[in-house]
Amino acid sequence: MSALFTFATDQGLLQQPHPVRTMKKIPELSQTQRSISPNDIPTPEGVAAAIRDLRSRRPDVADVFEFMSLTGVRWGEVRAIRVNWLVEIPLAQLNVERSHSDRYAEKDPKSWRGTRPIPLSPRALKIFHAHAEGKSSDSYLFTNLQGGQLKVGVVRKFPLGFRRHALRHYAASTWLRLGTPVHEVAEYLGDEARTVLKVYAHVLGEGQRRDFVSRLTAAENEDRPRHPGHLRNTWPTTSDQSRQSTNQRGPKMGL
């Protein structure tokens, strides 16, 4: 339906604002986001390898993807970043103020919080400064080779081996694994805390599962007293094998 209205708008046939693009969000429908699978989040090694490979071909696009992996910004948001969104006092932060998806009008961020600050790591700040150099304060931070606003058609020529949006999941899961409180991660993502809890439930439970495996490993350690049940070492010892062999031969019979 959206494509039909978009075509009508492009042809000048629609005499009113685009119905789909101007439709207000229904809160009840926006709360249906499901927990993601661990397979939906690329590994640090996978992200580093993909960006390293891309950097040899298009370092500017590699910077865009790396910046997304460090900040968790959406594609429409990274397109809209202006040089003056950076605040460095009292700490380096990116104020996400607008979003601009391809073929859509620029608008407020998708985040329910509206404008949100995201603290920048040293690497993210270095990328920002590199792309801001020589540009006016209201210029786009990331641009194409001609200096125009970056378009999705350009980055699609350089697939990462996983979805672009997975970089947002990668950033969120990294923050959570570093021990960042859920409400803080929600603030940086522009989501509600309950959404973070639901979407990244498996990440939040990793510590408990890791502790559980450690307890199992300790219980099965041969240097510890053996326990009954499935935690007992079931591998036969040399003496066990000798007794089993004797039993299979049976008692000696005299003539």
DAQUICOR-V79056 format. One line per field, one symbol per residue. ss: DSSP state (a for helix, b for strand, c for the rest). phi: phi as a letter, one per 40 degrees, with the letter a starting at -180 (. if undefined). burial: I if it has 9 or more other ideal C-beta (glycine too) atoms within 8 Angstrom, else O. A space follows every 10 residues. Layout:
ss: ???
phi: ???
burial: ???
This chain:
ss: caaaaaaaaa cccccccccc ccccccccaa accccccaaa cccaaaaaaa aaaaacccaa aaaaaaaaaa acccaaaaaa cbaaabbccc ccbbbbccbc ccccccbccc cccccbbbbc caaaaaaaaa aacccccccb ccbcccccbc caaaaccccc cccccaaaaa aaaaaaaccc caaaaaaaac ccaaaaaaac aaaacaaaaa aaaaaaaaaa ccccccccaa accccccaaa aaaaaaaaac ccccc
phi: .ccccccccc cgcccaddcc ccccccdccc bccbcccdcc bccdcccccc ccccccbbdc cccccccccc bgcccccccc dbdcccbbbc acabccbaba cdgbccacdc dccgcacbcb cdcccccdcc ccdgbccccc cbbcccgccc bccccccbcc gacdcccccc ccccccccgc ddcccccccg bcdcccdccb dccccccccc cccccccccc ccccdcbcgc cccccccccc cccccccccg ccbcc
burial: OOOOIIOIIO OOOOOOOIOO IOOOOOOOOO OOOOOIOOOO IIOOOIIOOI IIOIIOOOOI IIIIIIIIII IIIIIIIIII IIIOIIIOOO OOIIIIOIII OOOIOOOOIO IOOOIIIIOI OOOIIOIIOO IIOOIOOOII IIIIOOOOOI IOOIIOOIOI OOOIOIIIII IIIIIIOOOO OIOIIIIIII IOIOIIIIII IIIIOIOOOO OOOOOIOOIO OOOOOOOOOO IOOOOOOOOO IOOIOOOOOO OOOOO
